[in-house]
């Protein structure tokens, strides 16, 4: 996996053993970062800035990091946590990064994603999460419906966000909650929706009929965490 930017490097350097190689622009002047790379014997190469431009189209700030792929957790990692967010085939890495950031800020420690047809942790996710990924576990499962059934067996109450649900402000949320957020284009998949306990909706008072997935998730997450 290739990531980039000074802030991202500051995130991943806490676990620098996962770094394979760092590419630095010949105009890179951050002495603190350079010292850290050298002191920890991290493999690096200084190249012309145009080389970095060709490697990544984003704002790399003169540093690109090649590192091991993100290691996903399994459901056992949930432990005794009482709140979890489930993403039903989310596709946009910006949304995943923003939801990770909201979860970390609100105190949620785990997010569940499906193995197939779902966004993965990549450079955009890491950059958008602004360091939150270091504190939130991304759990990957083979089947969301089976996972929801397992959570129910462990006394989780399953909520899902959709336009035809009850007003999210009217609910009294129990201790153990799983919140399902649907994909940007298709919303909730049929079987996932059928296996939730209650569908929540956010009242729309303007002319648009839906919110961005990460915005909707933020509103619902903070309402649930205030229980």
C-alpha positions as CSV (number, residue, x, y, z in Angstrom):
1,X,0.0,0.0,0.0
2,X,1.3,3.4,-0.9
3,X,0.4,6.5,1.2
4,X,1.6,10.0,1.2
5,X,1.9,13.3,3.0
6,X,3.6,14.6,6.2
7,X,0.6,14.1,8.4
8,X,0.1,10.5,7.2
9,X,3.8,9.8,7.9
10,X,3.4,11.1,11.4
11,X,0.5,8.6,11.9
12,X,2.3,5.5,10.5
13,X,5.7,6.2,12.1
14,X,4.3,5.0,15.5
15,X,4.4,1.5,13.9
16,X,7.3,2.2,11.6
17,X,8.1,-1.6,11.2
18,X,5.3,-1.6,8.7
19,X,7.1,0.9,6.5
20,X,8.8,-0.8,3.5
21,X,10.3,2.3,1.9
22,X,10.0,6.1,1.9
23,X,10.5,8.2,-1.2
24,X,11.5,11.8,-0.5
25,X,11.6,14.8,-2.8
26,X,15.1,16.3,-3.3
27,X,13.4,19.5,-2.0
28,X,12.1,17.9,1.2
29,X,13.2,20.1,4.2
30,X,11.5,18.5,7.2
31,X,14.5,17.8,9.4
32,X,12.5,16.1,12.1
33,X,11.1,13.6,9.7
34,X,14.5,13.0,8.1
35,X,16.1,12.4,11.4
36,X,13.4,9.9,12.4
37,X,13.9,8.0,9.2
38,X,17.7,7.8,9.6
39,X,17.6,7.1,13.3
40,X,15.3,4.2,12.8
41,X,17.1,2.8,9.8
42,X,14.0,3.1,7.5
43,X,14.8,2.4,3.9
44,X,14.5,5.6,1.9
45,X,15.3,7.1,-1.4
46,X,15.7,10.8,-2.5
47,X,14.2,11.4,-5.9
48,X,13.3,14.3,-8.1
49,X,9.9,15.8,-7.2
50,X,8.6,14.9,-10.7
51,X,9.1,11.2,-9.8
52,X,6.8,11.6,-6.8
53,X,4.2,13.5,-9.0
54,X,4.2,10.5,-11.4
55,X,3.8,8.0,-8.4
56,X,0.8,9.8,-6.8
57,X,-1.6,12.4,-8.2
58,X,-2.5,13.6,-4.7
59,X,-0.8,16.3,-2.6
60,X,2.2,14.3,-1.5
61,X,4.1,17.2,0.2
62,X,7.4,15.6,-0.9
63,X,7.0,12.3,0.8
64,X,5.5,9.0,-0.3
65,X,5.5,5.9,2.0
66,X,5.3,2.4,0.7
67,X,4.1,0.2,3.5
68,X,2.5,-3.2,4.3
69,X,-1.2,-3.5,3.6
70,X,-3.6,-2.7,6.4
71,X,-4.2,-5.8,8.6
72,X,-7.9,-6.2,9.2
73,X,-9.3,-7.5,12.5
74,X,-11.8,-10.3,12.9
75,X,-15.0,-10.2,14.9
76,X,-13.3,-11.5,18.0
77,X,-11.5,-8.2,18.3
78,X,-14.8,-6.5,19.2
79,X,-14.4,-8.0,22.7
80,X,-16.7,-6.4,25.3
81,X,-17.4,-3.2,23.3
82,X,-21.0,-2.1,23.4
83,X,-21.2,0.0,20.3
84,X,-20.1,-0.8,16.8
85,X,-20.7,0.7,13.3
86,X,-21.4,-1.6,10.4
87,X,-20.9,-0.4,6.8
88,X,-23.1,-2.1,4.3
89,X,-20.9,-2.1,1.1
90,X,-19.7,1.5,1.4
91,X,-17.7,2.5,-1.7
92,X,-16.2,5.9,-1.2
93,X,-12.8,6.0,0.7
94,X,-13.5,9.6,1.8
95,X,-16.7,8.4,3.5
96,X,-14.9,5.5,5.2
97,X,-12.1,7.9,6.4
98,X,-14.6,10.4,7.7
99,X,-16.6,7.7,9.5
100,X,-13.5,6.4,11.1
101,X,-12.7,9.9,12.3
102,X,-16.2,10.3,13.7
103,X,-16.0,6.9,15.5
104,X,-12.7,7.8,17.1
105,X,-13.9,11.2,18.2
106,X,-17.1,9.8,19.7
107,X,-15.5,6.9,21.5
108,X,-16.4,4.0,19.1
109,X,-13.5,1.6,18.7
110,X,-14.6,-0.7,15.9
111,X,-16.1,-0.6,12.5
112,X,-17.3,-3.7,10.5
113,X,-17.0,-4.0,6.7
114,X,-17.8,-6.9,4.4
115,X,-15.0,-8.6,2.5
116,X,-16.6,-8.3,-0.9
117,X,-17.9,-5.2,-2.8
118,X,-16.6,-2.7,-0.2
119,X,-14.1,0.0,0.1
120,X,-10.8,-1.0,1.6
121,X,-8.3,0.9,3.8
122,X,-6.1,2.8,1.3
123,X,-4.1,6.1,1.1
124,X,-7.3,8.2,0.8
125,X,-8.8,6.5,3.9
126,X,-5.7,7.1,5.9
127,X,-5.5,10.7,4.9
128,X,-9.2,11.5,5.5
129,X,-9.2,9.8,8.9
130,X,-6.5,12.2,10.0
131,X,-4.8,9.8,12.4
132,X,-8.0,8.2,13.8
133,X,-7.2,4.9,12.0
134,X,-4.5,4.3,14.6
135,X,-7.3,4.1,17.3
136,X,-10.2,2.4,15.5
137,X,-10.2,-1.2,14.5
138,X,-11.6,-2.1,11.0
139,X,-13.1,-5.6,11.2
140,X,-13.6,-7.5,8.0
141,X,-16.3,-10.2,7.8
142,X,-17.4,-12.6,5.1
143,X,-21.1,-12.1,5.5
144,X,-22.9,-9.1,7.1
145,X,-26.2,-10.9,7.7
146,X,-24.5,-13.7,9.6
147,X,-22.5,-11.1,11.6
148,X,-25.6,-9.2,12.5
149,X,-27.2,-12.5,13.7
150,X,-24.1,-13.2,15.8
151,X,-24.3,-9.7,17.3
152,X,-27.9,-10.3,18.2
153,X,-27.0,-13.4,20.0
154,X,-24.7,-11.2,22.1
155,X,-27.5,-8.9,23.0
156,X,-26.8,-6.2,20.4
157,X,-29.8,-4.2,19.2
158,X,-29.4,-3.5,15.5
159,X,-30.3,-0.2,14.0
160,X,-30.0,0.8,10.4
161,X,-30.2,4.2,8.6
162,X,-32.7,4.6,5.8
163,X,-35.3,7.1,4.6
164,X,-38.3,5.1,5.6
165,X,-37.5,4.7,9.3
166,X,-38.5,6.3,12.5
167,X,-37.1,9.6,13.6
168,X,-33.7,8.9,15.1
169,X,-34.5,11.5,17.9
170,X,-37.5,9.5,19.1
171,X,-35.5,6.4,20.1
172,X,-34.2,5.5,23.6
173,X,-31.1,3.6,22.7
174,X,-30.1,0.5,24.7
175,X,-26.7,-0.3,26.1
176,X,-25.5,-2.5,23.3
177,X,-26.0,-1.0,19.8
178,X,-24.9,-1.8,16.3
179,X,-25.6,0.9,13.7
180,X,-25.7,0.0,10.0
181,X,-24.9,2.6,7.4
182,X,-25.8,1.7,3.7
183,X,-23.8,2.3,0.6
184,X,-23.8,5.7,-1.2
185,X,-25.6,4.5,-4.3
186,X,-27.9,1.7,-3.1
187,X,-28.5,2.3,0.5
188,X,-29.1,-0.8,2.6
189,X,-29.1,-4.2,1.0
190,X,-32.4,-6.1,1.3
191,X,-31.2,-8.9,3.6
192,X,-29.3,-6.6,5.9
193,X,-32.4,-4.4,6.3
194,X,-34.6,-7.3,7.0
195,X,-32.4,-8.4,9.8
196,X,-32.2,-5.1,11.6
197,X,-34.4,-4.4,14.6
198,X,-35.3,-0.8,13.8
199,X,-34.7,1.5,10.8
200,X,-33.8,5.1,11.7
201,X,-34.3,8.1,9.5
202,X,-33.1,11.7,9.7
203,X,-35.8,14.3,8.9
204,X,-35.2,16.2,5.7
205,X,-36.5,19.7,5.8
206,X,-34.8,21.0,2.6
207,X,-35.2,19.9,-1.0
208,X,-32.6,17.2,-1.0
209,X,-33.9,13.8,0.1
210,X,-30.7,12.3,1.6
211,X,-27.4,13.1,3.3
212,X,-23.9,12.0,2.5
213,X,-23.2,8.7,4.2
214,X,-20.5,10.0,6.5
215,X,-22.7,13.0,7.5
216,X,-25.7,10.8,8.3
217,X,-23.4,8.4,10.2
218,X,-22.0,11.3,12.3
219,X,-25.5,12.5,13.3
220,X,-26.7,9.0,14.3
221,X,-23.4,8.1,16.1
222,X,-23.5,11.1,18.3
223,X,-27.1,10.6,19.2
224,X,-26.5,7.0,20.1
225,X,-23.3,7.8,22.1
226,X,-25.3,10.4,24.1
227,X,-27.6,7.6,25.5
